[in-house]
């Protein structure tokens, strides 16, 4: 039996019949064709069930009550008792309302105040109907979506900020805070604005309202904020990526000796380890109260910078003064092959990469690994410098006092 025939026999609407099917009150045979269309075939028992359901609904039973009776007959008694109790209460209440309304004199002018004064004692303890307390389902669904999106957006903004800072710190171990703030403020600002906008959406939709006009205002405001958030989120994503290319590590602290960023450690760590000592000698650690026999104070210097702007570059300088025995040993311990040696003042420079300085620093691609020593002061310098796009002055080590 097709649904059109069932509609004629039960006098139910198509929508009501499909609702009862979805709720499981009636279970006709349903076959789905290859095109996805559902063919529903009702039996005589299904039609009888639909008539019974319609009868109970007309009597005032809820769909939940009817479903409970169908699925578990043992609940029928409790449901009927509850229904009788509620119905009796409604009858008493409705009777009182009718009596009060009958007491109003129709010979006088009847106003809203007249009716309310008559009913005030009778219905003041009665709850307002649920349909008056609930907003339209579609509007409430949109409000909840906006609320969920706002909360999600705040979480994403906070997590994005944390992840961005952590990634910058991982990529640049000795991250210079001032440089980070000066370079990263556009990315950080967009994330903060995103958080503020999603917070505004959350606060705007945190409570439901009853006035349609207020819902309309909320929806318009939320839509405008959405339109701002979409390009802003894309912008913040690319700003974070771009910002990560302009930060740099910088340290003068000897406690950070050979604590290098992962990129440098992976690509140049082996070469650096071949020239640089594993640790700073204890005798070279700065202590102004200790002097060598020639009166030269014990000094140690350390400089490390790493910049990543499209093409990475770095400079690594370690310098200290050693006692005579340690100084001579340091000169002998270098095991890598010297490619080029040159003299600069009192210093002897041993190159372990790039045999000589390029003539034109503007076009230079340089990679220097140098061990330098000064016999007159017993100073040693360990130098590593790398860059693809150079500059007229050359690498950092050229500015040292040779």
Protein Blocks (a to p, Z undefined) as FASTA:
>chain_A
ZZklmmmmnopafklmmmmmmnopaccdddddfkopacddddfklmmmmmmmmmmmmnop
afklmmmmmmmmklmmmmmmmmmmmmmmmmmmmmmmmmmmmmpcfkbccdfklmmmmmmm
mmmmpccdfklmpccfklmmmmmmmmmmmmmmmmmmmmmmmmmmmmmmmmmmmacfklmm
mmmmmmmmmmmmmmmmmmmmmmmmmpccfbfklmmmmmmmmmmmmmmmmmmmmmmmmmmm
mmmmmgccddfbfklgoiacfklmmmmmmmmmmmmcfbdcfklpccfkbccfkopacddd
dddddddehiacddddddddddfklmmmmmmmpmbdcfbdcdehjbccddfbhjbacfbl
klpccddddddddfklopacddddddfbdcfklpfklmpcZZ
